[in-house]
Amino acid sequence: MERRHARSGSPYEDTIGFSRAVRVGDVVAVSGTAPVWPDGEVDPDPAGQARRCWEIALGALAELGGTPADVVRTRQLLVDAADADAVGAVHGEVFGDVRPASTMVVVAALLDPRWRVEVELDAVIG
């Protein structure tokens, strides 16, 4: 089966050795996606961060031929449970009609202390 990759330009892709997303057959997995703008800036607002994360993740999915309607599972990692409503509301804006299986967990920290949320998704295109 053909294996295709999407890159986002993250400096970690080369040093860690990963792709933003991988498609094998009809399955796409999008890696943990942080809320970083091309200039390296990070919006301090958790809802703004969630929107940026989904923009990047869905862009990688689109590059590999998918749409939000193809998403079957999402994961949202938060560093503060107090952000759950704001981040969850953004998930609802993006996936309200799709209704993928979803997990939201609170973690001790993310790689960059400015990040309040990181997301990932899985999709089946067909």
N, C-alpha and C positions, 0 to 999 in steps of 0.2 A: 504494500500500500504506500502511496506517495505521502511524504511528510513535508509540510510547508511551515515556514516560520514567519512571524511578524516581529519587527523590531520597533522600539519606541525611541531609541536614542539615549536611553538611560545609561549613565556611565557604569552602572553595575552589570550591564549585560555582558560585557567583555571580561571584566575582572572576576565575576562570579561564575560566568559561563551559563547564561540562561537566555531564553527568548521571552519577549512580552507575551507572545501567544504561539501555540503550536496547533496545527490541524493535521489529523491523521484520519483519512476517510471523511466521514461526516461529523466527526467529533472535534471540537475546539476547546482547548483549555487556555484560559488567560491567567497569567501569573499575578501574584499580589501586586496591586497597582496603587501607588502613592499619589498624593495630590500636588504634584510639582508642575509648575509652569515651565515653558522652555527656557526662561531666563533664570531658573532656579528658585524663584519666589514661591512661597506657600501662603495661601490665604489663611488667616488665623481662625476664621469662622468654620465650625464643623460642617454645617450644611454646604458651604462653599467648597470645602475640601471634598465632601462626598460627590458633589456635582462634577468636580474636576476629575476625581478618580473614575467615575462612570464614563465620562467623556473619553478618557484615555483608553479604558478597557473596551468600550464599545467601538472605538476607532480601530483597535487591533482586531476585534471580531469582524468588523466590516472589511478590513484589508484581506481577511481570509474567507470572505464570501458570506458572512453571517449578518443577522439583524437581531435587534432586541427580542423579537418574537421567537428566535431559536434558543434563547437562554433557558436552561433547565435547572441550574443551580447557581446560587450566589453565596458569597461569604463576605461578611463585613467585620473587620477587626477594629475595635475601639480601645482607646487608652483611658476613657472615662465614661462610666455608665450614664452620667448626666447628659451625654451627647446622643443617647439612643433615640430619643424622639425626633431630634433634628435630622439625624442621619437616616433614620427609618422613613421619615417623610419624603426625603429625596428618593429613596429606594421605591417608594410608592409612586412618585411622579414618573419614574423611569419604567417601572415594571408592573404598575397597577393592573394592566390588562393582561399581562403575560403570566403573572403569578408563579414564578419559579420556586422550587424548593429553596429555602434560604436559612442561613445561620448567621447570627450576630453574637460575637463574643467580646468580652473585655479582656485585654491582655495587659501585662505589666508595662510594656513599652514597645514602640516601633523603632525602626532603625534610626530615624531622625527625630529628635525631640519636638520639632515643630509639627509633625504629623499627628493628627488626632484620629485619623481613620485611614484604613487601607482596605481595598476590596479585591476580590477575584471572582471569576465566573467560569462556568462550563456551559457549552452549547452543543446542540445536535442539529446540524443543518440538513434539511431534506424535505 
